[in-house]
Structures are given as C-alpha cells and as structure tokens.
C-alpha cells in the first residue's frame, strides 16, 4: 500500500473513531443526567401533549421576562416522546441536530481546505466538552443546528439564491421559538446584509417569512388569551433593554466567553464542580481528583492564550485588510478562508451588541450559538499548525487535546453538578411522570413546577 493510500485510510479511521466517541460521550451525558428545573419545564409540556393532546405554544421561561413563543420547541420534544415514551427519544433528536450542525460546518471547511481538516474539526468541535455537555433536554441544546444553518446559508448567499434565503429566514424565525439568544443571529444577519456580505432573494425572503408567520399563529392566539406570559421588560422589575451596556461587566463577560469557547475553560459545572464520587477508594479518589484538578489549569491557561492570540490576529488582519465597516464595498466576492473570518468578525460584534442590549445577565449557555464559529476559527489555526511543525510534535499536541477532552467528557458525565454515575435519566422522568399524575388536577403546570423546584 502506497504512503498516500495509508494516509487516506488513517484519515478515515480517525474520523470514524472521533465521530463514534463523540456519539458515545453524548449518550453517556444524557443517560447520566440528574433532573433539574429546565428539564421539568420541557417535560411538563410533553406530558400535557402525550396525556391530553394539549399543546403549549409558549417556550421555556426567560430570566424574569416571561415566555418566548414555543410551538416548535414543544413539537421537537413532544412528538418523539409520543412515538416512544422515553426522554431518550427527544434527546436523540437533539443529538441529530448536533450531527447535522457538524455536517454543515464540515461541508464549508471541506470546500476550502484539505480533507485532513475534518479530523481536526471532529476533535475540536465534535469531541469538545462545550458541545458534548449540551446534549441535555433543555432549549439551548437545540441551538447548534441554528448556528450551523445560519453560517451555511449566509456563506452561500453571495448570489441571490431562493433556497438559501428561504432557509436563512427560517433559521432566525424558528430560533425565536427556542431561545432568546436568537437576537445575535438577527443582528448578525442585518449586519451581513448591510455591509454587503450576502445578497437577499426577496421571493425567498417573503416565502420564508410567510412560513415563520404561519408557525407563530398558534402562539399568537395563545398570547391573546395569556398576555401575562409573553416576554416583557420593565424598569420596575429591574429589566430594561440596554441594561448590560450600562453595567459594562456583562459585555466583558460575553467577550470572555468568545475566547473561552475556543479553549479548555468550561462552565463551572464541568470544570470546578467535577467530582470523583464514583471512585470508591478514598485514597485513589483524592489522588485522581488532585491530579486532574491540578492538570486542568495548565491546559486552560495554554488554550486560553492560544484562543485569544488566534482570534486577535484574525480580527486584526480583517480590520487592516478588509475595512469591514465600509459600506460601499461588495463583500459577496469574499469567500474561502477570508469569507469565514469575515463572517466570524461580524458575529463577534453582533454578540457584543446583543449582550449589551440584553436586559439580564447571562451564562455560557446563553451565548452557545457563538461556540461553533469560534471553533471553526480555532480549527483553521490548528490545521495550519499541523503544516508548520514536525509531524511527531503535532501528533503529541493532537493526542494531548484528545486525552484532555476525553477526561472532561468522562469525568463530567460520571460526577458533576447535574450528572452522576448513579443517575438513570429515563427512570427519573418516569418518576416525574408518576408525580405529575398524582398532583391535583386543578393545579396549573406552572404551579407544579414551582412545587417541584421547592421539594427538590
């Protein structure tokens, strides 16, 4: 077998192994979930559909601001559980959303780089704990698909394409029914259009808007009957548009997440709150815990610096070479590597504006829409590093990242804030279903949620 054929076989094997491991860790995470408030919110909607055929057209509660439209969210969670009553049915749909997101990002990368970059992307995106730990039954878990479709369609809207425009509009319109962070995509699309990165096919825009409008009709009818549940802000409640621009710190926090999404610097529940209770021997438990928690800070520091430097250089070059805020230039001709960088540049500023306009402070899952495109930037830099340094040295770096990701994915699933080796999420959902039926019928699901939260 020639060396070239050996490399092709090695690539294929690497892709299969990495993809399979990503699936395995996702399944491990969602089978070891411990029930929490966000799960209950979604499951109560599912129970009402399964038992009574009563659909909820409001989504999950926002932070002190009411409920977004949620017909789509109810559909993607309840319909799978109508077919087979298990939370794993709904979770498989979430995992499918993640798979499609990978394929769409990979498609653009494959157009512009050597096929070997897909091995790097599988490692840095598919195997990343940032993605894997989001495989749980709550609304941010669905956002990966919207991020991918938005990127894919925007990248290919350098011509007036009906279908690309149609699906671009659908992405934003249906993301409204999933999570408030859709504001980032809306601002981003306006920016991309305003600075002539993309062209809009107006028939596609009208068709997409019509479908979105029809999908929102059930919510609108429900809103007329329950206006108190709709999203609302008021100074009396401490929420007002632009609050985070006033506070400043939340905007800086958002920028820090942009850097952290490209690094080994995860949310506290899979960073500082990982425990090793599944190790029965106390001495071994302390040794493993001490070694892991000491080692992670080294990788965190190195990866944060790498992420910051990579993105600083990319954005600096975009600013110097492209004049990204000069409106007169036609940027539909900018594609390939520079086109990806330019899209990410506009995404960054859309995120900053969205975080500033947000009336509430946020955590990492509120900005998870940005994680995939940040990872694309890191993947390109990682791929270039592969070409610059000796093969054996790069193999050590690749192997180190692989081992660190596998450790976080394994340890996080077996023992962290919302995961435990003792948990069986299917069994916990059945118990919740039993409690739901035992609760007095005259109580609303909102009251039940409050009581459940109080008791647990």
Secondary structure, 3 states (H helix, E strand, C coil): CCHHHHHHHHHHHHHHHHHHHHHHHHHHHHHCECCCHHHHHHHHHHHHHHHHCCCCCEEEECCCCCEEECHHHHHHHHHHHHHCCCHHHHHHHHHHHHHHHHHHHHHHHHHHCCCCHHHHHHHHHHCCHHHHCCCCCCHHHHHHHHHHHHHHHHHCCCCCCHHHHHHHHHHHHHHCCCCCCHHHHHHHHHHHHHCCCCCCCHHHHHHHHHHHHHHHHHHHHHHHHCHHHECCCECCCCECCCHHHHHCHHHHHHHHHHHHCCCCCCCHHHCCCCCCCCCCCHHHHHHHHHHHHHHHHHHHHHHHHHHHHHHHHHHHHHHHHHCCCCCCCCCCCCCHHHHHHHHHHHHHHHHHHHHHHCCCCCCHHHHHHHHHHHHHHHHHHHHHHHHHCCHHHHHHHHHHHHHHHHHHHHHHHHEECCEECCCCHHHHHHHHHHHHHHCCCCCCHHHHHHHHHHHC
